Amino acid sequence: MHASVGRRFERDVAAAGGPLRRAVEAAAAFLSSVDERPVAREVDLASLRRSLGGPLPATGESAADVIVQLADTAAPGIVATAGPRYFGFVIGGSHPAALAADWLTSAWDQNACLYAMSPAAAVVEEIVAAWLIDLFGLPTDTGVGFTTGATMASFTALAAARHRVLDSVGWDVEERGLTGAPPVTVVVGDEVHVTILAALQMLGLGRGTVRRVAADEQGRLRADALEAALASTAGPLIVCAQAGNVNTGAFDRLPLLAPLTHARGGWLHVDGAFGMWAAAAPSLRPLSTGLAMADSWTTDAHKYLNVPYDSGLVFVRDAHAHRTAMTLGASYYVETTDDRRDPYNWVPESSRRARGFAIYATLRALGRDGVADLVERCSRLARRMADALSAAPHTRILNEVVLNQILVAFEPPSGRDADAFTRAVIARVQADGTCWIGGSTWRGRAVMRISVSNWSTTTADVERSAAAILRCAAEESASR
Ligand SMILES: *Cc1c(COP(=O)(O)O)cnc(C)c1O
């Protein structure tokens, strides 16, 4: 390396005024106030476009000025999703160890494709893979891939499933594709997450051709419905279950679903985008009973583990199927021949971010006990929120709060439409800005959906948010 380049970066960090120093300052300013920032901002789209936009500059600007201006002009459009009172979607946050390791990852700029390109990135993935297999109680030889998110994790797992179920009837799907292939039956529950359907769509298995079977009142795939559906199918079979329904947090009964699927020679995939982490917490582990009976699993590190975006994880029991479905096999990819692990073999990517570092740092900073505490704490706080809300009249909790998701409906004053009223309360809560909560539809009914998944959320945050929600409901009730 030219000494001058090294000196330039050193100057950037050490001296005031360099772009790296500016970025650290802007990040510190943001993070030090994230818990008091309004979680929802009225941002004017046109003005955001105007302030950030304009034609591509013909000549360059000072990097430090660009960073300062970016921090300023983006600010109105930056949402405090990383803060402790953002309960929308299932959003997680950034644990300090994860964020710092993520900064290092960018500074190192490793390409986590081949071992040869970054031995450290490759080995860290290998170590994290073993830790997670242990944490979730999966079979030791399970294949692991570090993906962009759960969507691509499910894509990877279902590609491995597609390989195995077609290979078992003598069809090489990697070489021949799906044209002329024996049909594959894919069964999902009625409350399947849309990203499973997206993965099936991208894999050529189709989203409209899946067999949907009934789910129970908590959104769990019904075993009797699966049994009936399987009785009328033959040939290659993939069943998609879930550990943690995105609305209710409910877990499919894997000890019932796995034997039914396997008796038919099928492959059982589990979408555990956030719910899989229950397996890492002793008091919640019973929810995930039977997890290890499945053939593949999807989860996210960027949700419940509180690693920055983008960070998903795929696990496949049949590591050979996993690798075969993902391998690129390009001749110039000097493949390692010993037991060294080339990260790209386990994901649908070639050049890629070294995602292992942030997960590694988080798992080390938390330890086994800390992970369990994070998962249990969010769950405890979710129950506290549900209790605080249900203590008020006219507020109904619609799900069994088993993990971290809560569904709330508000009973309207007489004469007003229930769904419209619940939506109006949600709009008020969002405008109020104490906390941010989104809406969903549950069994045909408009609901408020609360997700507690941030490491920094406290009891005080939950109490303050519950009070704001109830105040908004009362105001809406009195408003017409
Ligand atoms: C969030 C989520 C997904 C999709 O995960 P991404 O990381 O956004 O791709 C899939 N399934 C469930 C149950 C989820 O909660």
The ligand as an SDF file (V2000), in Angstrom:
LIG
                    3D

 15 15  0  0  0  0  0  0  0  0999 V2000
  -39.5880  -10.6570    7.9660 C   0  0  0  0  0  0  0  0  0  0  0  0
  -40.0730  -12.0080    7.6170 C   0  0  0  0  0  0  0  0  0  0  0  0
  -39.7110  -12.6100    6.4020 C   0  0  0  0  0  0  0  0  0  0  0  0
  -38.8970  -11.8790    5.3720 C   0  0  0  0  0  0  0  0  0  0  0  0
  -37.6540  -11.5410    5.8630 O   0  0  0  0  0  0  0  0  0  0  0  0
  -36.6900  -10.5040    5.1270 P   0  0  0  0  0  0  0  0  0  0  0  0
  -35.4880  -10.5330    5.9830 O   0  0  0  0  0  0  0  0  0  0  0  0
  -37.4420   -9.2250    5.1260 O   0  0  0  0  0  0  0  0  0  0  0  0
  -36.4390  -11.0040    3.7500 O   0  0  0  0  0  0  0  0  0  0  0  0
  -40.1290  -13.8950    6.1840 C   0  0  0  0  0  0  0  0  0  0  0  0
  -40.8870  -14.5590    7.0760 N   0  0  0  0  0  0  0  0  0  0  0  0
  -41.2750  -14.0100    8.2340 C   0  0  0  0  0  0  0  0  0  0  0  0
  -42.1050  -14.8200    9.1910 C   0  0  0  0  0  0  0  0  0  0  0  0
  -40.8760  -12.7150    8.5520 C   0  0  0  0  0  0  0  0  0  0  0  0
  -41.2530  -12.1640    9.7220 O   0  0  0  0  0  0  0  0  0  0  0  0
  1  2  1  0
  2  3  1  0
  2 14  2  0
  3  4  1  0
  3 10  2  0
  4  5  1  0
  5  6  1  0
  6  7  2  0
  6  8  1  0
  6  9  1  0
 10 11  1  0
 11 12  2  0
 12 13  1  0
 12 14  1  0
 14 15  1  0
M  END
$$$$
